[in-house]
Amino acid sequence: MVSAILFIIGFCYGSFVEHFIHKYLFHNMGKKRGSLFSFHLRGHHLVSRRNNFLDNRFSYREALGIPVVLTIHLPFLWLSLPAYLGMSVYGILFVIIHNLIHHFPSFAKRFFWWHWNHHMKNQNKSFNVVLPLADVVLGTLEDKGSSDRGV
């Protein structure tokens, strides 16, 4: 029971890590032309916006970032293996879900409307992909009704 709770805590923590990386690294630092993170806005966001959310390219940079983030959080492994596993599962789901929904815009609009809104309505809101927990807590979740823009 305790392990399950710690796993859930780690998974929820993953939502906040994703939010931080997406908002502050990819968006804030990514605005600078020479930034390591500029690929996100200058590539992924432009392609998605031009193609009505569709982006068929696999994001190797995002996928390679997961092991980096997990390495940075390695001390959590010694504090709580279940929490570290929860965060790891979140990271793996991020790569899978983010790439899949950009291949299937209609599915994204229906089931991941917050990420749809992030690309198609307001890129300064709804920074989460997997679970919009951090967006809810931090007040950055775009209203669901805003996803009514057509596919």
N, C-alpha and C positions, 0 to 999 in steps of 0.2 A: 504494500500500500504506500509506504513512504517513498519507495523507488518510483512508483507511478506519479506521485505528486512532484517529485524532483524532476522527472522527465518532462512533465507539463510545464513546470517553471522554466526549465531550459528551453523548451519549445517557444514559450511566450517571450523569453528573453531574446530569442532569435528574431522576433518581430521588431524589437527595438534596435537590434544591431542592423537589421536590414534598413529600417527607417533612417538611422543615422548615416549609414553608408550612402544610401540613395540620395537623401536630401543634402547632406553636407559635402560629401566627396563628389558624387556624380553631378549634382546640380550646382552647388555653390562653387566648388573648386573647378568643376568641369566647364564653367563659363569662360575660364581663361584659356586662350587659344593654345598655348604651349603646355597645358596641364596634362598630366598622365591620365586624367579622368575625362578629358574633353571628347573622347570617342562616344560617350554616352549621349550627350546632347547633339553633337555634330553628326553622329551616325545613326544610332538607334532611334532617337526621337524624330529626326528629320525623315527617315525612311518610313517609320510608323505613321507619321502624320500625312505624308504624301500618299500612302497606300491604304488609308482608312484602317489603320491599326496593324495591317499585315507587315511582318518582317520575317522573311524566310531564312535569314542568316542565323547560324548558331553563334551565340556570343561566347567565344572562347575566353575572352578577358574576364567576363563575369564568372564563368565556370572555374577558371584558374584562381579567381579571387577567393573562392570558398575555402580551399586548403590554407590560404594565407590567413584568413579570418580565424579559422579553427586553430592554426598554429599560435596566433596571437592570444587566443583564449585557452591555450594548453594548461595553464594553472587551474582552470575550472575542472579539468580531468581529475586532478588529485583531490580537489575539494568534494566533487560529486560526479561519479561516472554517469549516473542516470541523467543529471542535468546537462552534462557535456554531450551525451548522446541525443538528448532532446534538441539541443542547439544544432548538432550535426545533421539530424534528420530535417530540421527546418532548412538548413543550407542546401541540402540535396533536393528537397522539394522545390526550393526557389528556382534552381537551375532547370529542373524538369518542367515545372508549371510555367515559368516565364517564357521558356522557348516554345512550349506547346500552345499557349494561348495566343502568341503572335503568329502562329500558323493557322489558327482557327478563330478569326475575329468574332464571329457570331456567338461562339461558345464563351469567349472572353466577355463579351458585352452582357451576356445573360448571367454567368456564374462568377465572374471576376470584374464586376461593373466598376469597382473602385479603381482598378488598374486601367480599365478602358477610359474612365473619366480623366485619369492622370495624363494620358496621351491625347485624348480627343477634346477635352474640355478645359482643364486647368492643370498644367504641369507643375504648378506650385502647391498642389494638394495631393492627397492620396499616394503617399510614397511606398506603401507596402504592396506586395504582390500576393504572397501566400496567405497571410492572415492580417487583416487591417487593425489589429489590436493597438499597436503604437499610434496609428493615425487617430483612432478613437480617443485614446487617453491624452494625446498631445493636441487634439483639436484640429488635425489637418485632414480629416476625412471629408472628401467632397460629397455633397448630398447625392443619394442614389438617383433621384429624379433627374439629375443632370446628365444621365447616360442615354437620354432619349434621342441622341443624334444617330442617324441611320448608319447601317453597315453597308 
